Amino acid sequence: MDNTFRKPYEYQEDKRGLIILFISMILSIDTIQTIAFSTQTHMYMSHIPVLSYIIFIMATLFILYIIYTAVVV
């Protein structure tokens, strides 16, 4: 069997830094952006409390999805 064969999910060592950068960018920037968007939307939609709660629930679910994406990658 050829020793140079790599499975698709095995990364080369020189690209591991890019993956770590990708994960850290996902966790930091997307989370901050989601929180900022949900608080800004709350300021404009505070007169409709149900819509405000739905936006916060969606933001929480999206942050959980971001964490899930970082763990899977």
CHARMM internal coordinates of N, CA and C (Angstrom, degrees):
IC EDIT
DIST 1 N 1 CA 1.4401
DIST 1 CA 1 C 1.5295
ANGL 1 N 1 CA 1 C 108.69
DIST 1 C 2 N 1.3047
ANGL 1 CA 1 C 2 N 115.45
DIHE 1 N 1 CA 1 C 2 N 144.81
DIST 2 N 2 CA 1.4532
ANGL 1 C 2 N 2 CA 121.51
DIHE 1 CA 1 C 2 N 2 CA -178.83
DIST 2 CA 2 C 1.5323
ANGL 2 N 2 CA 2 C 110.48
DIHE 1 C 2 N 2 CA 2 C -72.14
DIST 2 C 3 N 1.3236
ANGL 2 CA 2 C 3 N 117.55
DIHE 2 N 2 CA 2 C 3 N 128.00
DIST 3 N 3 CA 1.4674
ANGL 2 C 3 N 3 CA 121.20
DIHE 2 CA 2 C 3 N 3 CA -177.19
DIST 3 CA 3 C 1.5226
ANGL 3 N 3 CA 3 C 112.45
DIHE 2 C 3 N 3 CA 3 C -78.89
DIST 3 C 4 N 1.3229
ANGL 3 CA 3 C 4 N 118.57
DIHE 3 N 3 CA 3 C 4 N -12.19
DIST 4 N 4 CA 1.4566
ANGL 3 C 4 N 4 CA 120.57
DIHE 3 CA 3 C 4 N 4 CA -178.42
DIST 4 CA 4 C 1.5226
ANGL 4 N 4 CA 4 C 112.38
DIHE 3 C 4 N 4 CA 4 C -87.81
DIST 4 C 5 N 1.3206
ANGL 4 CA 4 C 5 N 118.00
DIHE 4 N 4 CA 4 C 5 N -4.52
DIST 5 N 5 CA 1.4633
ANGL 4 C 5 N 5 CA 120.73
DIHE 4 CA 4 C 5 N 5 CA 179.68
DIST 5 CA 5 C 1.5277
ANGL 5 N 5 CA 5 C 109.69
DIHE 4 C 5 N 5 CA 5 C -67.87
DIST 5 C 6 N 1.3240
ANGL 5 CA 5 C 6 N 115.73
DIHE 5 N 5 CA 5 C 6 N 131.29
DIST 6 N 6 CA 1.4648
ANGL 5 C 6 N 6 CA 120.85
DIHE 5 CA 5 C 6 N 6 CA 177.23
DIST 6 CA 6 C 1.5244
ANGL 6 N 6 CA 6 C 108.73
DIHE 5 C 6 N 6 CA 6 C -123.70
DIST 6 C 7 N 1.2887
ANGL 6 CA 6 C 7 N 114.93
DIHE 6 N 6 CA 6 C 7 N 142.32
DIST 7 N 7 CA 1.4536
ANGL 6 C 7 N 7 CA 119.30
DIHE 6 CA 6 C 7 N 7 CA 175.13
DIST 7 CA 7 C 1.5241
ANGL 7 N 7 CA 7 C 108.20
DIHE 6 C 7 N 7 CA 7 C -71.27
DIST 7 C 8 N 1.3197
ANGL 7 CA 7 C 8 N 117.57
DIHE 7 N 7 CA 7 C 8 N 154.24
DIST 8 N 8 CA 1.4733
ANGL 7 C 8 N 8 CA 119.62
DIHE 7 CA 7 C 8 N 8 CA -175.99
DIST 8 CA 8 C 1.5268
ANGL 8 N 8 CA 8 C 113.79
DIHE 7 C 8 N 8 CA 8 C -60.52
DIST 8 C 9 N 1.3112
ANGL 8 CA 8 C 9 N 118.65
DIHE 8 N 8 CA 8 C 9 N -27.21
DIST 9 N 9 CA 1.4610
ANGL 8 C 9 N 9 CA 120.32
DIHE 8 CA 8 C 9 N 9 CA -177.21
DIST 9 CA 9 C 1.5285
ANGL 9 N 9 CA 9 C 112.79
DIHE 8 C 9 N 9 CA 9 C -92.54
DIST 9 C 10 N 1.3063
ANGL 9 CA 9 C 10 N 118.25
DIHE 9 N 9 CA 9 C 10 N 1.17
DIST 10 N 10 CA 1.4584
ANGL 9 C 10 N 10 CA 120.69
DIHE 9 CA 9 C 10 N 10 CA 176.07
DIST 10 CA 10 C 1.5250
ANGL 10 N 10 CA 10 C 108.55
DIHE 9 C 10 N 10 CA 10 C -91.49
DIST 10 C 11 N 1.3102
ANGL 10 CA 10 C 11 N 115.96
DIHE 10 N 10 CA 10 C 11 N 121.64
DIST 11 N 11 CA 1.4537
ANGL 10 C 11 N 11 CA 121.11
DIHE 10 CA 10 C 11 N 11 CA -176.69
DIST 11 CA 11 C 1.5188
ANGL 11 N 11 CA 11 C 110.73
DIHE 10 C 11 N 11 CA 11 C -95.00
DIST 11 C 12 N 1.2995
ANGL 11 CA 11 C 12 N 114.90
DIHE 11 N 11 CA 11 C 12 N 150.53
DIST 12 N 12 CA 1.4463
ANGL 11 C 12 N 12 CA 119.30
DIHE 11 CA 11 C 12 N 12 CA 174.61
DIST 12 CA 12 C 1.5198
ANGL 12 N 12 CA 12 C 108.62
DIHE 11 C 12 N 12 CA 12 C -76.33
DIST 12 C 13 N 1.3128
ANGL 12 CA 12 C 13 N 116.24
DIHE 12 N 12 CA 12 C 13 N 153.20
DIST 13 N 13 CA 1.4606
ANGL 12 C 13 N 13 CA 120.66
DIHE 12 CA 12 C 13 N 13 CA -175.20
DIST 13 CA 13 C 1.5228
ANGL 13 N 13 CA 13 C 112.57
DIHE 12 C 13 N 13 CA 13 C -63.10
DIST 13 C 14 N 1.3286
ANGL 13 CA 13 C 14 N 118.72
DIHE 13 N 13 CA 13 C 14 N -33.17
DIST 14 N 14 CA 1.4606
ANGL 13 C 14 N 14 CA 119.72
DIHE 13 CA 13 C 14 N 14 CA -177.57
DIST 14 CA 14 C 1.5285
ANGL 14 N 14 CA 14 C 112.43
DIHE 13 C 14 N 14 CA 14 C -73.29
DIST 14 C 15 N 1.3151
ANGL 14 CA 14 C 15 N 119.02
DIHE 14 N 14 CA 14 C 15 N -16.49
DIST 15 N 15 CA 1.4628
ANGL 14 C 15 N 15 CA 122.12
DIHE 14 CA 14 C 15 N 15 CA 179.18
DIST 15 CA 15 C 1.5241
ANGL 15 N 15 CA 15 C 112.22
DIHE 14 C 15 N 15 CA 15 C -99.10
DIST 15 C 16 N 1.3016
ANGL 15 CA 15 C 16 N 118.69
DIHE 15 N 15 CA 15 C 16 N -1.45
DIST 16 N 16 CA 1.4517
ANGL 15 C 16 N 16 CA 121.30
DIHE 15 CA 15 C 16 N 16 CA -178.00
DIST 16 CA 16 C 1.5309
ANGL 16 N 16 CA 16 C 111.01
DIHE 15 C 16 N 16 CA 16 C -66.68
DIST 16 C 17 N 1.3210
ANGL 16 CA 16 C 17 N 118.00
DIHE 16 N 16 CA 16 C 17 N -33.23
DIST 17 N 17 CA 1.4578
ANGL 16 C 17 N 17 CA 121.31
DIHE 16 CA 16 C 17 N 17 CA 178.32
DIST 17 CA 17 C 1.5180
ANGL 17 N 17 CA 17 C 112.17
DIHE 16 C 17 N 17 CA 17 C -64.25
DIST 17 C 18 N 1.3257
ANGL 17 CA 17 C 18 N 116.77
DIHE 17 N 17 CA 17 C 18 N -36.65
DIST 18 N 18 CA 1.4608
ANGL 17 C 18 N 18 CA 120.12
DIHE 17 CA 17 C 18 N 18 CA 177.91
DIST 18 CA 18 C 1.5245
ANGL 18 N 18 CA 18 C 111.57
DIHE 17 C 18 N 18 CA 18 C -67.19
DIST 18 C 19 N 1.3135
ANGL 18 CA 18 C 19 N 116.24
DIHE 18 N 18 CA 18 C 19 N -35.43
DIST 19 N 19 CA 1.4599
ANGL 18 C 19 N 19 CA 119.71
DIHE 18 CA 18 C 19 N 19 CA 178.67
DIST 19 CA 19 C 1.5221
ANGL 19 N 19 CA 19 C 110.05
DIHE 18 C 19 N 19 CA 19 C -68.30
DIST 19 C 20 N 1.3187
ANGL 19 CA 19 C 20 N 117.09
DIHE 19 N 19 CA 19 C 20 N -41.09
DIST 20 N 20 CA 1.4667
ANGL 19 C 20 N 20 CA 120.61
DIHE 19 CA 19 C 20 N 20 CA 177.56
DIST 20 CA 20 C 1.5289
ANGL 20 N 20 CA 20 C 109.88
DIHE 19 C 20 N 20 CA 20 C -64.40
DIST 20 C 21 N 1.3225
ANGL 20 CA 20 C 21 N 117.56
DIHE 20 N 20 CA 20 C 21 N -39.60
DIST 21 N 21 CA 1.4617
ANGL 20 C 21 N 21 CA 121.18
DIHE 20 CA 20 C 21 N 21 CA 176.75
DIST 21 CA 21 C 1.5303
ANGL 21 N 21 CA 21 C 110.65
DIHE 20 C 21 N 21 CA 21 C -63.19
DIST 21 C 22 N 1.3180
ANGL 21 CA 21 C 22 N 116.91
DIHE 21 N 21 CA 21 C 22 N -42.71
DIST 22 N 22 CA 1.4628
ANGL 21 C 22 N 22 CA 121.82
DIHE 21 CA 21 C 22 N 22 CA 178.59
DIST 22 CA 22 C 1.5187
ANGL 22 N 22 CA 22 C 111.06
DIHE 21 C 22 N 22 CA 22 C -60.79
DIST 22 C 23 N 1.3160
ANGL 22 CA 22 C 23 N 116.94
DIHE 22 N 22 CA 22 C 23 N -45.26
DIST 23 N 23 CA 1.4617
ANGL 22 C 23 N 23 CA 120.75
DIHE 22 CA 22 C 23 N 23 CA -179.19
DIST 23 CA 23 C 1.5232
ANGL 23 N 23 CA 23 C 110.90
DIHE 22 C 23 N 23 CA 23 C -65.15
DIST 23 C 24 N 1.3253
ANGL 23 CA 23 C 24 N 117.01
DIHE 23 N 23 CA 23 C 24 N -43.43
DIST 24 N 24 CA 1.4635
ANGL 23 C 24 N 24 CA 119.37
DIHE 23 CA 23 C 24 N 24 CA -179.60
DIST 24 CA 24 C 1.5274
ANGL 24 N 24 CA 24 C 111.15
DIHE 23 C 24 N 24 CA 24 C -67.11
DIST 24 C 25 N 1.3179
ANGL 24 CA 24 C 25 N 117.75
DIHE 24 N 24 CA 24 C 25 N -35.81
DIST 25 N 25 CA 1.4645
ANGL 24 C 25 N 25 CA 120.68
DIHE 24 CA 24 C 25 N 25 CA 177.86
DIST 25 CA 25 C 1.5310
ANGL 25 N 25 CA 25 C 110.30
DIHE 24 C 25 N 25 CA 25 C -67.57
DIST 25 C 26 N 1.3166
ANGL 25 CA 25 C 26 N 116.84
DIHE 25 N 25 CA 25 C 26 N -41.02
DIST 26 N 26 CA 1.4638
ANGL 25 C 26 N 26 CA 119.71
DIHE 25 CA 25 C 26 N 26 CA 178.00
DIST 26 CA 26 C 1.5200
ANGL 26 N 26 CA 26 C 110.01
DIHE 25 C 26 N 26 CA 26 C -61.23
DIST 26 C 27 N 1.3356
ANGL 26 CA 26 C 27 N 116.37
DIHE 26 N 26 CA 26 C 27 N -47.25
DIST 27 N 27 CA 1.4559
ANGL 26 C 27 N 27 CA 119.27
DIHE 26 CA 26 C 27 N 27 CA -176.50
DIST 27 CA 27 C 1.5183
ANGL 27 N 27 CA 27 C 112.55
DIHE 26 C 27 N 27 CA 27 C -67.64
DIST 27 C 28 N 1.3060
ANGL 27 CA 27 C 28 N 117.89
DIHE 27 N 27 CA 27 C 28 N -40.02
DIST 28 N 28 CA 1.4656
ANGL 27 C 28 N 28 CA 118.72
DIHE 27 CA 27 C 28 N 28 CA -175.13
DIST 28 CA 28 C 1.5242
ANGL 28 N 28 CA 28 C 112.63
DIHE 27 C 28 N 28 CA 28 C -84.17
DIST 28 C 29 N 1.2956
ANGL 28 CA 28 C 29 N 117.68
DIHE 28 N 28 CA 28 C 29 N -56.42
DIST 29 N 29 CA 1.4653
ANGL 28 C 29 N 29 CA 120.62
DIHE 28 CA 28 C 29 N 29 CA -171.40
DIST 29 CA 29 C 1.5254
ANGL 29 N 29 CA 29 C 112.03
DIHE 28 C 29 N 29 CA 29 C -71.84
DIST 29 C 30 N 1.3187
ANGL 29 CA 29 C 30 N 117.88
DIHE 29 N 29 CA 29 C 30 N -45.17
DIST 30 N 30 CA 1.4635
ANGL 29 C 30 N 30 CA 118.99
DIHE 29 CA 29 C 30 N 30 CA -178.73
DIST 30 CA 30 C 1.5252
ANGL 30 N 30 CA 30 C 111.88
DIHE 29 C 30 N 30 CA 30 C -66.75
DIST 30 C 31 N 1.3285
ANGL 30 CA 30 C 31 N 116.88
DIHE 30 N 30 CA 30 C 31 N -35.80
DIST 31 N 31 CA 1.4569
ANGL 30 C 31 N 31 CA 119.22
DIHE 30 CA 30 C 31 N 31 CA 178.90
DIST 31 CA 31 C 1.5238
ANGL 31 N 31 CA 31 C 110.90
DIHE 30 C 31 N 31 CA 31 C -67.79
DIST 31 C 32 N 1.3247
ANGL 31 CA 31 C 32 N 116.95
DIHE 31 N 31 CA 31 C 32 N -45.25
DIST 32 N 32 CA 1.4619
ANGL 31 C 32 N 32 CA 120.20
DIHE 31 CA 31 C 32 N 32 CA 178.90
DIST 32 CA 32 C 1.5322
ANGL 32 N 32 CA 32 C 110.73
DIHE 31 C 32 N 32 CA 32 C -63.64
DIST 32 C 33 N 1.3175
ANGL 32 CA 32 C 33 N 116.30
DIHE 32 N 32 CA 32 C 33 N -40.49
DIST 33 N 33 CA 1.4633
ANGL 32 C 33 N 33 CA 120.26
DIHE 32 CA 32 C 33 N 33 CA 179.72
DIST 33 CA 33 C 1.5270
ANGL 33 N 33 CA 33 C 111.18
DIHE 32 C 33 N 33 CA 33 C -65.39
DIST 33 C 34 N 1.3108
ANGL 33 CA 33 C 34 N 117.84
DIHE 33 N 33 CA 33 C 34 N -39.34
DIST 34 N 34 CA 1.4598
ANGL 33 C 34 N 34 CA 121.18
DIHE 33 CA 33 C 34 N 34 CA 179.33
DIST 34 CA 34 C 1.5236
ANGL 34 N 34 CA 34 C 110.89
DIHE 33 C 34 N 34 CA 34 C -66.38
DIST 34 C 35 N 1.3258
ANGL 34 CA 34 C 35 N 116.60
DIHE 34 N 34 CA 34 C 35 N -43.13
DIST 35 N 35 CA 1.4640
ANGL 34 C 35 N 35 CA 120.04
DIHE 34 CA 34 C 35 N 35 CA 178.65
DIST 35 CA 35 C 1.5301
ANGL 35 N 35 CA 35 C 110.51
DIHE 34 C 35 N 35 CA 35 C -64.10
DIST 35 C 36 N 1.3287
ANGL 35 CA 35 C 36 N 116.96
DIHE 35 N 35 CA 35 C 36 N -43.18
DIST 36 N 36 CA 1.4645
ANGL 35 C 36 N 36 CA 120.22
DIHE 35 CA 35 C 36 N 36 CA 179.56
DIST 36 CA 36 C 1.5239
ANGL 36 N 36 CA 36 C 111.47
DIHE 35 C 36 N 36 CA 36 C -63.61
DIST 36 C 37 N 1.3197
ANGL 36 CA 36 C 37 N 116.51
DIHE 36 N 36 CA 36 C 37 N -41.21
DIST 37 N 37 CA 1.4658
ANGL 36 C 37 N 37 CA 120.14
DIHE 36 CA 36 C 37 N 37 CA 179.82
DIST 37 CA 37 C 1.5269
ANGL 37 N 37 CA 37 C 111.20
DIHE 36 C 37 N 37 CA 37 C -65.00
DIST 37 C 38 N 1.3228
ANGL 37 CA 37 C 38 N 116.25
DIHE 37 N 37 CA 37 C 38 N -43.03
DIST 38 N 38 CA 1.4644
ANGL 37 C 38 N 38 CA 118.60
DIHE 37 CA 37 C 38 N 38 CA -177.06
DIST 38 CA 38 C 1.5292
ANGL 38 N 38 CA 38 C 111.48
DIHE 37 C 38 N 38 CA 38 C -69.70
DIST 38 C 39 N 1.3369
ANGL 38 CA 38 C 39 N 118.27
DIHE 38 N 38 CA 38 C 39 N -37.07
DIST 39 N 39 CA 1.4674
ANGL 38 C 39 N 39 CA 118.99
DIHE 38 CA 38 C 39 N 39 CA 177.95
DIST 39 CA 39 C 1.5309
ANGL 39 N 39 CA 39 C 111.21
DIHE 38 C 39 N 39 CA 39 C -71.10
DIST 39 C 40 N 1.3064
ANGL 39 CA 39 C 40 N 117.48
DIHE 39 N 39 CA 39 C 40 N -36.48
DIST 40 N 40 CA 1.4710
ANGL 39 C 40 N 40 CA 120.26
DIHE 39 CA 39 C 40 N 40 CA 177.28
DIST 40 CA 40 C 1.5250
ANGL 40 N 40 CA 40 C 110.38
DIHE 39 C 40 N 40 CA 40 C -66.52
DIST 40 C 41 N 1.3015
ANGL 40 CA 40 C 41 N 116.87
DIHE 40 N 40 CA 40 C 41 N -40.55
DIST 41 N 41 CA 1.4566
ANGL 40 C 41 N 41 CA 120.31
DIHE 40 CA 40 C 41 N 41 CA 178.36
DIST 41 CA 41 C 1.5198
ANGL 41 N 41 CA 41 C 110.31
DIHE 40 C 41 N 41 CA 41 C -66.37
DIST 41 C 42 N 1.3228
ANGL 41 CA 41 C 42 N 116.45
DIHE 41 N 41 CA 41 C 42 N -36.46
DIST 42 N 42 CA 1.4675
ANGL 41 C 42 N 42 CA 120.06
DIHE 41 CA 41 C 42 N 42 CA 177.87
DIST 42 CA 42 C 1.5310
ANGL 42 N 42 CA 42 C 111.20
DIHE 41 C 42 N 42 CA 42 C -62.72
DIST 42 C 43 N 1.3191
ANGL 42 CA 42 C 43 N 117.05
DIHE 42 N 42 CA 42 C 43 N -36.84
DIST 43 N 43 CA 1.4736
ANGL 42 C 43 N 43 CA 119.48
DIHE 42 CA 42 C 43 N 43 CA 179.00
DIST 43 CA 43 C 1.5271
ANGL 43 N 43 CA 43 C 111.03
DIHE 42 C 43 N 43 CA 43 C -62.84
DIST 43 C 44 N 1.3295
ANGL 43 CA 43 C 44 N 116.68
DIHE 43 N 43 CA 43 C 44 N -39.54
DIST 44 N 44 CA 1.4595
ANGL 43 C 44 N 44 CA 120.07
DIHE 43 CA 43 C 44 N 44 CA -177.39
DIST 44 CA 44 C 1.5258
ANGL 44 N 44 CA 44 C 113.40
DIHE 43 C 44 N 44 CA 44 C -84.48
DIST 44 C 45 N 1.3130
ANGL 44 CA 44 C 45 N 117.13
DIHE 44 N 44 CA 44 C 45 N -25.71
DIST 45 N 45 CA 1.4627
ANGL 44 C 45 N 45 CA 120.93
DIHE 44 CA 44 C 45 N 45 CA -176.91
DIST 45 CA 45 C 1.5205
ANGL 45 N 45 CA 45 C 112.94
DIHE 44 C 45 N 45 CA 45 C -109.99
DIST 45 C 46 N 1.3194
ANGL 45 CA 45 C 46 N 118.19
DIHE 45 N 45 CA 45 C 46 N 21.27
DIST 46 N 46 CA 1.4624
ANGL 45 C 46 N 46 CA 120.03
DIHE 45 CA 45 C 46 N 46 CA -176.93
DIST 46 CA 46 C 1.5266
ANGL 46 N 46 CA 46 C 112.42
DIHE 45 C 46 N 46 CA 46 C -69.11
DIST 46 C 47 N 1.3181
ANGL 46 CA 46 C 47 N 117.77
DIHE 46 N 46 CA 46 C 47 N -19.65
DIST 47 N 47 CA 1.4600
ANGL 46 C 47 N 47 CA 120.26
DIHE 46 CA 46 C 47 N 47 CA 178.37
DIST 47 CA 47 C 1.5299
ANGL 47 N 47 CA 47 C 111.95
DIHE 46 C 47 N 47 CA 47 C -75.80
DIST 47 C 48 N 1.3382
ANGL 47 CA 47 C 48 N 117.69
DIHE 47 N 47 CA 47 C 48 N -12.32
DIST 48 N 48 CA 1.4665
ANGL 47 C 48 N 48 CA 122.20
DIHE 47 CA 47 C 48 N 48 CA 174.32
DIST 48 CA 48 C 1.5314
ANGL 48 N 48 CA 48 C 106.79
DIHE 47 C 48 N 48 CA 48 C -117.03
DIST 48 C 49 N 1.3382
ANGL 48 CA 48 C 49 N 117.78
DIHE 48 N 48 CA 48 C 49 N 91.84
DIST 49 N 49 CA 1.4731
ANGL 48 C 49 N 49 CA 120.46
DIHE 48 CA 48 C 49 N 49 CA -172.64
DIST 49 CA 49 C 1.5308
ANGL 49 N 49 CA 49 C 113.72
DIHE 48 C 49 N 49 CA 49 C -62.75
DIST 49 C 50 N 1.3085
ANGL 49 CA 49 C 50 N 117.96
DIHE 49 N 49 CA 49 C 50 N -35.20
DIST 50 N 50 CA 1.4682
ANGL 49 C 50 N 50 CA 120.27
DIHE 49 CA 49 C 50 N 50 CA -178.48
DIST 50 CA 50 C 1.5261
ANGL 50 N 50 CA 50 C 109.87
DIHE 49 C 50 N 50 CA 50 C -64.57
DIST 50 C 51 N 1.2998
ANGL 50 CA 50 C 51 N 116.89
DIHE 50 N 50 CA 50 C 51 N -43.46
DIST 51 N 51 CA 1.4537
ANGL 50 C 51 N 51 CA 120.99
DIHE 50 CA 50 C 51 N 51 CA 179.18
DIST 51 CA 51 C 1.5315
ANGL 51 N 51 CA 51 C 111.30
DIHE 50 C 51 N 51 CA 51 C -65.17
DIST 51 C 52 N 1.3069
ANGL 51 CA 51 C 52 N 116.00
DIHE 51 N 51 CA 51 C 52 N -37.41
DIST 52 N 52 CA 1.4599
ANGL 51 C 52 N 52 CA 120.58
DIHE 51 CA 51 C 52 N 52 CA 178.11
DIST 52 CA 52 C 1.5280
ANGL 52 N 52 CA 52 C 111.06
DIHE 51 C 52 N 52 CA 52 C -63.54
DIST 52 C 53 N 1.3433
ANGL 52 CA 52 C 53 N 117.14
DIHE 52 N 52 CA 52 C 53 N -43.73
DIST 53 N 53 CA 1.4647
ANGL 52 C 53 N 53 CA 120.49
DIHE 52 CA 52 C 53 N 53 CA 178.24
DIST 53 CA 53 C 1.5193
ANGL 53 N 53 CA 53 C 111.57
DIHE 52 C 53 N 53 CA 53 C -65.51
DIST 53 C 54 N 1.3141
ANGL 53 CA 53 C 54 N 116.56
DIHE 53 N 53 CA 53 C 54 N -38.16
DIST 54 N 54 CA 1.4696
ANGL 53 C 54 N 54 CA 120.08
DIHE 53 CA 53 C 54 N 54 CA 179.22
DIST 54 CA 54 C 1.5258
ANGL 54 N 54 CA 54 C 110.15
DIHE 53 C 54 N 54 CA 54 C -64.06
DIST 54 C 55 N 1.3140
ANGL 54 CA 54 C 55 N 117.17
DIHE 54 N 54 CA 54 C 55 N -40.21
DIST 55 N 55 CA 1.4677
ANGL 54 C 55 N 55 CA 120.47
DIHE 54 CA 54 C 55 N 55 CA 179.17
DIST 55 CA 55 C 1.5207
ANGL 55 N 55 CA 55 C 110.80
DIHE 54 C 55 N 55 CA 55 C -64.65
DIST 55 C 56 N 1.3440
ANGL 55 CA 55 C 56 N 117.25
DIHE 55 N 55 CA 55 C 56 N -41.50
DIST 56 N 56 CA 1.4608
ANGL 55 C 56 N 56 CA 119.84
DIHE 55 CA 55 C 56 N 56 CA 178.29
DIST 56 CA 56 C 1.5302
ANGL 56 N 56 CA 56 C 111.46
DIHE 55 C 56 N 56 CA 56 C -66.52
DIST 56 C 57 N 1.3115
ANGL 56 CA 56 C 57 N 117.46
DIHE 56 N 56 CA 56 C 57 N -36.83
DIST 57 N 57 CA 1.4709
ANGL 56 C 57 N 57 CA 120.33
DIHE 56 CA 56 C 57 N 57 CA 176.83
DIST 57 CA 57 C 1.5210
ANGL 57 N 57 CA 57 C 110.35
DIHE 56 C 57 N 57 CA 57 C -65.79
DIST 57 C 58 N 1.3303
ANGL 57 CA 57 C 58 N 116.89
DIHE 57 N 57 CA 57 C 58 N -42.83
DIST 58 N 58 CA 1.4695
ANGL 57 C 58 N 58 CA 120.02
DIHE 57 CA 57 C 58 N 58 CA 178.07
DIST 58 CA 58 C 1.5220
ANGL 58 N 58 CA 58 C 111.19
DIHE 57 C 58 N 58 CA 58 C -64.05
DIST 58 C 59 N 1.3247
ANGL 58 CA 58 C 59 N 117.23
DIHE 58 N 58 CA 58 C 59 N -39.02
DIST 59 N 59 CA 1.4656
ANGL 58 C 59 N 59 CA 120.73
DIHE 58 CA 58 C 59 N 59 CA 178.49
DIST 59 CA 59 C 1.5215
ANGL 59 N 59 CA 59 C 110.57
DIHE 58 C 59 N 59 CA 59 C -64.55
DIST 59 C 60 N 1.3181
ANGL 59 CA 59 C 60 N 117.38
DIHE 59 N 59 CA 59 C 60 N -41.26
DIST 60 N 60 CA 1.4606
ANGL 59 C 60 N 60 CA 121.02
DIHE 59 CA 59 C 60 N 60 CA 177.99
DIST 60 CA 60 C 1.5245
ANGL 60 N 60 CA 60 C 111.16
DIHE 59 C 60 N 60 CA 60 C -63.49
DIST 60 C 61 N 1.3308
ANGL 60 CA 60 C 61 N 116.45
DIHE 60 N 60 CA 60 C 61 N -43.71
DIST 61 N 61 CA 1.4630
ANGL 60 C 61 N 61 CA 119.60
DIHE 60 CA 60 C 61 N 61 CA 177.90
DIST 61 CA 61 C 1.5287
ANGL 61 N 61 CA 61 C 111.70
DIHE 60 C 61 N 61 CA 61 C -63.76
DIST 61 C 62 N 1.3257
ANGL 61 CA 61 C 62 N 116.42
DIHE 61 N 61 CA 61 C 62 N -37.81
DIST 62 N 62 CA 1.4606
ANGL 61 C 62 N 62 CA 119.39
DIHE 61 CA 61 C 62 N 62 CA 178.94
DIST 62 CA 62 C 1.5210
ANGL 62 N 62 CA 62 C 111.71
DIHE 61 C 62 N 62 CA 62 C -67.74
DIST 62 C 63 N 1.3300
ANGL 62 CA 62 C 63 N 117.56
DIHE 62 N 62 CA 62 C 63 N -37.83
DIST 63 N 63 CA 1.4659
ANGL 62 C 63 N 63 CA 120.42
DIHE 62 CA 62 C 63 N 63 CA 176.65
DIST 63 CA 63 C 1.5233
ANGL 63 N 63 CA 63 C 110.29
DIHE 62 C 63 N 63 CA 63 C -65.17
DIST 63 C 64 N 1.3185
ANGL 63 CA 63 C 64 N 117.42
DIHE 63 N 63 CA 63 C 64 N -39.32
DIST 64 N 64 CA 1.4662
ANGL 63 C 64 N 64 CA 120.06
DIHE 63 CA 63 C 64 N 64 CA 175.16
DIST 64 CA 64 C 1.5298
ANGL 64 N 64 CA 64 C 111.35
DIHE 63 C 64 N 64 CA 64 C -63.10
DIST 64 C 65 N 1.3267
ANGL 64 CA 64 C 65 N 116.25
DIHE 64 N 64 CA 64 C 65 N -38.17
DIST 65 N 65 CA 1.4619
ANGL 64 C 65 N 65 CA 120.20
DIHE 64 CA 64 C 65 N 65 CA 176.55
DIST 65 CA 65 C 1.5317
ANGL 65 N 65 CA 65 C 111.53
DIHE 64 C 65 N 65 CA 65 C -66.01
DIST 65 C 66 N 1.3223
ANGL 65 CA 65 C 66 N 116.97
DIHE 65 N 65 CA 65 C 66 N -36.56
DIST 66 N 66 CA 1.4709
ANGL 65 C 66 N 66 CA 120.79
DIHE 65 CA 65 C 66 N 66 CA 176.52
DIST 66 CA 66 C 1.5206
ANGL 66 N 66 CA 66 C 110.42
DIHE 65 C 66 N 66 CA 66 C -62.40
DIST 66 C 67 N 1.3217
ANGL 66 CA 66 C 67 N 115.92
DIHE 66 N 66 CA 66 C 67 N -44.42
DIST 67 N 67 CA 1.4771
ANGL 66 C 67 N 67 CA 119.97
DIHE 66 CA 66 C 67 N 67 CA 178.78
DIST 67 CA 67 C 1.5195
ANGL 67 N 67 CA 67 C 110.13
DIHE 66 C 67 N 67 CA 67 C -64.33
DIST 67 C 68 N 1.3320
ANGL 67 CA 67 C 68 N 117.25
DIHE 67 N 67 CA 67 C 68 N -41.26
DIST 68 N 68 CA 1.4632
ANGL 67 C 68 N 68 CA 121.04
DIHE 67 CA 67 C 68 N 68 CA 177.53
DIST 68 CA 68 C 1.5396
ANGL 68 N 68 CA 68 C 110.93
DIHE 67 C 68 N 68 CA 68 C -60.98
DIST 68 C 69 N 1.3249
ANGL 68 CA 68 C 69 N 116.54
DIHE 68 N 68 CA 68 C 69 N -42.90
DIST 69 N 69 CA 1.4642
ANGL 68 C 69 N 69 CA 120.70
DIHE 68 CA 68 C 69 N 69 CA 178.73
DIST 69 CA 69 C 1.5284
ANGL 69 N 69 CA 69 C 111.30
DIHE 68 C 69 N 69 CA 69 C -61.82
DIST 69 C 70 N 1.3238
ANGL 69 CA 69 C 70 N 116.68
DIHE 69 N 69 CA 69 C 70 N -42.62
DIST 70 N 70 CA 1.4567
ANGL 69 C 70 N 70 CA 120.14
DIHE 69 CA 69 C 70 N 70 CA 179.55
DIST 70 CA 70 C 1.5175
ANGL 70 N 70 CA 70 C 111.61
DIHE 69 C 70 N 70 CA 70 C -64.86
DIST 70 C 71 N 1.3189
ANGL 70 CA 70 C 71 N 117.54
DIHE 70 N 70 CA 70 C 71 N -37.56
DIST 71 N 71 CA 1.4671
ANGL 70 C 71 N 71 CA 120.98
DIHE 70 CA 70 C 71 N 71 CA 179.75
DIST 71 CA 71 C 1.5376
ANGL 71 N 71 CA 71 C 110.46
DIHE 70 C 71 N 71 CA 71 C -69.12
DIST 71 C 72 N 1.3208
ANGL 71 CA 71 C 72 N 116.55
DIHE 71 N 71 CA 71 C 72 N -42.30
DIST 72 N 72 CA 1.4698
ANGL 71 C 72 N 72 CA 120.27
DIHE 71 CA 71 C 72 N 72 CA -177.75
DIST 72 CA 72 C 1.5252
ANGL 72 N 72 CA 72 C 111.34
DIHE 71 C 72 N 72 CA 72 C -67.65
DIST 72 C 73 N 1.3310
ANGL 72 CA 72 C 73 N 116.62
DIHE 72 N 72 CA 72 C 73 N -39.50
DIST 73 N 73 CA 1.4661
ANGL 72 C 73 N 73 CA 119.64
DIHE 72 CA 72 C 73 N 73 CA -179.46
DIST 73 CA 73 C 1.5071
ANGL 73 N 73 CA 73 C 108.68
DIHE 72 C 73 N 73 CA 73 C -68.66
END
COOR INIT
IC SEED 1 N 1 CA 1 C
IC BUILD
